Amino acid sequence: MENSWLYYIILTFLFLISVSKLFILHNKQKKNKNLAPSPPSIPIIGHLHLLNKGPPYKTLQQLSLKYGPIFSLRFGFRSVIVVSSPSAVEECFTKNDLNFANRPRFLSGKHLNYNFTTVGAAPYGTLWKNLRRFTAMEIFSKARLNESLGVRKEEIKLLIKDLSNKSSLSQDFAVKVEMKSKLSELSFNIVMRIVAGKRYFGDQVENYEEARNFRELIRGVAYLSGASNADFLPFLIDYEGLEKRMMGLQREFDAFIQGLIDEHKKKICSSNDIIGRKTVIESMLELQQSEPEFYSDEIIKGIILVLLLAGTDTTAVTMEWAMDLLLNHPNVLKKARAELDYHVGHNCLVEEPDLSKLPYLQGIVNEALRLYPAVPLLVPRESSNDCTIGRFDVPSKTMLLVNAWSIHRDPKLWDDPESFKPERYDGLEDEAYKLKLIPFGLGRRRCPGAGLANREVALALASLIQCFEWERIDEELVNMDEGMGLSMPKAKPLEAMCRVREEMREVILEL
């Protein structure tokens, strides 16, 4: 009984602290004379209730139509500024880019991201710069991407073999395949082979128990990542039990990744040399020997965490949406196949060097990223100091949300924005749509893995188009409803009819 009373006393105390913070925040904002317009709010929770009215990016788009491309909200005790125009985006990520170089401090950053020491959650400063430099040079540089080309090629070949076995090379009929899991497994295997040299999905898995454990951990971490109600209303932390769940999951994930690191350490010690392509873990362990004060095991685990969370599901989701769009637009699929047949032919599989000759295919990738960005609200930023966006004052510690989904579908920026038109990019340089197409963000904290994602998505799509005939499972269009989640998954996983192309049978038989 005494414990129950103590719990309610603590909960009440936290509630009062939160209310006090809200009053302080309100008084501070009143001193700013020209705040961005804002819809009516509810005491304590502010505008959090609006996030329960469907996908947040669509709700925010509707609010921008009423209040303009720059408007303000309040999520509990946090001030929020929402922008949804190229001019505002440019101002945020050029003039104010340094001011918005920090991330909001969420519980997931503390408990899942090694106390804000990963490249995704670390505050702007020396640590973040070192982490960003490492990922740019040792993982995502052109040289490193070229080194990992073989991994992507091998995994895509395995996918083609799997699909061809299911559709039967010897019989001329289509079979139904569920593509969501196939594309997800492809993406995870590519990243895990780059990181640790291991496959955890499909055939050729060495340790099925380890693979199963890995898959469960990744699902758990992905589910708890991002913001929660407790990040805006701190008195809900104990009520939701969120911290306890995060801490337990983090211990399991940490032990798993530490096992991979220890495994690599033993391998290095026993061989005294690394033969062939280095994994990310091997590269970091080499640096650990020369800079042990920076490349600690914890820093290494944080880098692996970010690669797994940011570089797997987002890529798989983009491939799935692209396949959906092609199935609903068979004329586009036909044009893409004709481009591949002309530039690559039927005597070999398409490879990454061929992608530069396939502008229509790249237009398909761009349209998938435009219509269904994996991160429709770019990863939040936070202002370090007071600043202005447009003509509005923005107080320090304000969370910045950029509605990429709204910008990508703005009729003022795009001709017929709801339509799937890969040809809209014909003859255009990247600069022509740099501020209108922002699936990977902009500025200092732009996603460093954009190059890897583009290569993987384009090569996988090209291979699937080149090797197979694709059709919808019936006359109905593929359902394009969005589901709930950090990476905007489909509400209904993609199923399609797949048949090996007659022209590619001999090539596939030789895989």
Residue pairs with C-beta under 8 A, 6 or more apart in sequence:
7 238
10 238
11 235
11 238
11 239
14 234
14 235
14 237
14 238
15 235
17 234
17 235
18 44
18 76
18 77
18 233
18 234
18 235
19 44
21 77
22 44
22 76
22 77
25 74
25 77
25 79
28 395
29 35
29 79
29 395
32 386
32 393
32 395
33 393
34 391
34 392
34 393
35 72
35 392
35 393
36 67
36 68
36 70
36 71
36 72
36 81
36 389
36 390
36 392
36 394
37 67
37 68
37 71
37 72
38 47
38 67
38 71
38 72
38 73
38 74
39 47
39 50
39 63
39 66
39 67
39 71
39 73
41 47
41 73
41 74
42 49
44 76
44 233
45 76
45 232
45 233
46 73
46 74
46 75
46 76
46 232
47 73
47 74
47 75
47 80
48 75
48 76
48 229
48 232
48 233
50 59
50 63
50 73
51 59
51 75
53 59
55 376
55 482
55 484
55 488
56 377
57 376
57 377
57 403
57 404
57 405
57 406
58 405
60 82
60 84
60 377
60 401
60 403
60 406
61 84
61 403
61 405
61 406
61 409
63 71
63 82
64 71
64 82
64 84
64 403
64 406
69 83
69 84
69 85
69 87
69 88
69 390
70 81
70 82
70 83
70 84
70 85
70 88
70 389
70 390
70 392
71 81
71 82
72 79
72 80
72 81
72 82
72 392
73 79
73 80
73 81
73 82
74 80
75 232
75 399
76 229
76 231
76 232
76 233
76 234
77 232
77 233
77 234
78 104
78 231
78 232
78 397
78 398
78 399
79 395
79 397
79 398
79 399
80 398
80 399
80 400
80 401
81 383
81 389
81 392
81 394
81 398
81 399
81 400
81 401
82 401
82 402
82 403
83 89
83 92
83 389
83 400
83 401
83 402
83 403
84 402
84 403
84 406
84 407
84 410
85 407
85 410
86 407
86 413
86 435
86 436
87 390
88 389
88 390
89 402
89 407
89 435
89 438
89 442
90 435
91 389
91 390
92 100
92 381
92 389
92 400
92 402
92 443
93 100
93 441
93 442
93 443
94 443
96 383
96 387
96 389
97 443
97 444
98 124
98 384
98 444
99 383
99 384
99 385
99 387
100 381
100 382
100 383
100 384
100 400
100 443
101 124
101 381
101 384
101 443
101 444
101 445
102 123
102 124
102 381
102 382
102 383
102 384
103 109
103 120
103 121
103 122
103 123
103 379
103 380
103 381
103 382
103 445
104 227
104 231
104 380
104 381
104 382
104 399
105 116
105 382
106 121
106 226
106 227
106 228
106 231
107 228
107 230
107 231
107 237
107 242
107 243
107 246
108 121
108 224
108 225
108 226
108 227
108 228
108 246
109 115
109 116
109 118
109 121
110 116
111 243
111 246
111 247
111 250
112 221
112 224
112 225
112 246
112 249
112 250
112 253
112 305
113 120
113 121
113 302
113 305
113 306
114 298
114 299
114 301
114 302
114 305
116 122
116 123
117 127
117 298
117 299
117 302
118 131
118 302
118 303
118 305
118 306
119 128
119 131
119 132
119 135
119 302
119 303
119 306
119 448
120 306
120 309
120 310
120 379
122 128
122 131
124 384
124 444
130 294
131 299
131 302
131 303
132 448
134 284
134 287
134 303
135 303
135 448
135 449
136 448
137 144
138 144
138 280
138 283
138 284
139 194
139 280
139 307
139 448
139 449
139 452
140 448
140 449
140 451
140 452
142 451
145 451
145 452
145 455
147 277
148 194
148 277
148 452
149 352
150 277
151 190
151 193
151 194
151 277
152 190
152 352
152 455
152 456
152 459
153 351
153 352
153 459
155 186
155 189
155 190
155 193
156 186
156 459
156 460
156 463
157 349
157 511
158 202
158 203
158 204
159 182
159 186
159 460
159 463
160 349
160 463
160 464
160 467
160 508
160 511
161 508
161 511
162 182
162 202
162 203
163 177
163 182
163 464
163 467
163 468
163 498
164 467
164 468
164 500
164 508
166 175
166 177
166 498
167 174
167 175
167 177
167 468
167 498
167 499
167 500
168 175
168 500
169 500
169 505
169 508
169 509
172 499
172 502
173 499
174 469
174 471
174 497
174 498
174 499
175 497
175 498
175 499
176 473
176 495
176 496
176 497
176 498
177 495
177 496
177 497
177 498
178 493
178 494
178 495
179 320
179 323
179 493
179 494
179 495
179 496
180 316
180 320
180 490
180 493
180 494
181 493
183 316
183 319
183 320
183 323
183 460
184 201
184 312
184 313
184 316
185 201
185 202
186 316
186 319
186 460
187 311
187 312
187 313
187 315
187 316
187 319
187 456
188 200
188 201
188 218
188 308
188 312
188 316
189 199
189 200
189 201
189 202
190 456
191 307
191 308
191 311
191 312
192 198
192 199
192 200
192 214
192 308
193 199
193 279
194 279
194 280
194 307
195 279
195 280
195 281
195 304
195 307
195 308
196 260
196 264
196 279
196 280
196 281
196 304
197 279
198 206
198 260
199 205
199 206
199 211
200 210
200 211
200 214
200 215
201 211
201 215
205 211
213 256
214 256
217 249
217 252
217 253
217 256
218 308
218 309
218 312
220 249
220 252
220 253
221 249
221 253
221 305
221 308
221 309
222 309
222 313
222 486
224 242
224 245
224 246
224 249
225 309
225 486
226 486
227 380
228 240
228 242
229 236
229 240
230 236
230 237
230 240
230 242
230 243
237 243
253 305
254 301
257 301
257 304
257 305
258 297
258 301
260 281
260 304
261 281
261 285
261 297
261 300
261 301
264 279
264 281
264 282
264 285
265 285
268 274
268 282
268 285
274 282
274 286
278 286
280 303
280 304
280 307
281 300
281 304
284 295
284 299
284 300
284 303
285 295
285 300
287 294
287 295
288 295
288 296
288 297
288 300
307 449
310 447
310 449
311 449
311 452
311 453
313 374
313 486
313 487
313 489
314 374
314 375
314 453
314 487
315 374
315 453
315 456
315 457
317 372
317 374
317 487
317 488
317 489
317 490
318 365
318 368
318 369
318 372
318 374
318 453
318 457
319 457
319 460
319 461
320 489
320 490
320 493
320 494
321 368
321 371
321 372
321 490
322 364
322 365
322 368
322 457
322 461
323 461
323 464
323 470
323 494
323 496
324 478
324 480
324 490
324 494
325 332
325 364
325 367
325 368
325 371
325 420
326 332
326 333
326 336
326 364
326 461
326 465
326 470
327 333
327 470
327 471
327 472
327 478
327 494
327 496
328 420
328 472
328 477
328 478
328 480
329 420
330 471
332 364
332 420
332 422
333 465
333 470
335 360
335 422
336 360
336 361
336 364
336 422
336 461
336 465
337 465
337 466
339 358
339 360
339 361
340 350
340 358
340 361
340 462
340 465
340 466
341 466
341 503
343 354
343 357
343 358
344 350
344 354
344 357
344 466
346 503
346 504
346 507
347 507
348 507
349 463
349 466
349 467
349 507
349 511
350 358
350 459
350 462
350 463
350 466
351 459
352 455
352 459
354 462
355 361
355 362
355 455
355 458
355 459
355 462
358 458
358 462
359 425
359 426
360 422
360 423
361 458
361 461
361 462
361 465
362 425
362 458
363 422
363 423
363 424
363 425
363 426
364 422
364 461
365 454
365 457
365 458
365 461
366 422
366 425
366 437
367 420
367 421
367 422
367 424
368 457
369 437
369 439
370 408
370 409
370 414
370 437
370 439
371 408
371 409
371 418
371 420
372 482
372 488
373 404
373 405
373 408
373 439
373 488
374 439
374 487
374 488
375 404
375 439
375 441
375 486
375 487
375 488
376 403
376 404
376 405
376 488
377 401
377 402
377 403
377 404
377 405
378 401
378 402
378 404
378 438
378 441
379 441
379 445
380 399
380 400
380 401
381 399
381 400
381 445
382 397
382 398
382 399
382 400
383 394
383 395
383 396
383 397
383 398
383 400
384 396
385 396
386 393
386 394
386 395
386 396
387 393
387 394
388 394
402 438
402 441
404 438
404 439
407 413
407 436
407 438
408 414
408 417
408 436
408 437
408 438
408 439
409 417
409 418
410 417
410 436
411 417
413 436
414 424
414 436
415 421
415 424
425 433
434 442
435 442
440 446
440 447
440 449
440 450
440 453
441 447
447 453
464 470
466 501
466 504
467 500
467 501
467 504
467 507
467 508
468 498
468 499
468 500
468 501
468 504
469 498
469 499
469 500
469 501
470 496
470 497
470 498
471 496
471 497
471 499
472 478
472 496
472 497
473 495
473 496
473 497
478 494
478 496
479 490
479 491
479 492
480 490
481 490
481 491
481 492
482 488
482 489
482 490
482 491
483 489
483 490
483 491
483 492
500 508
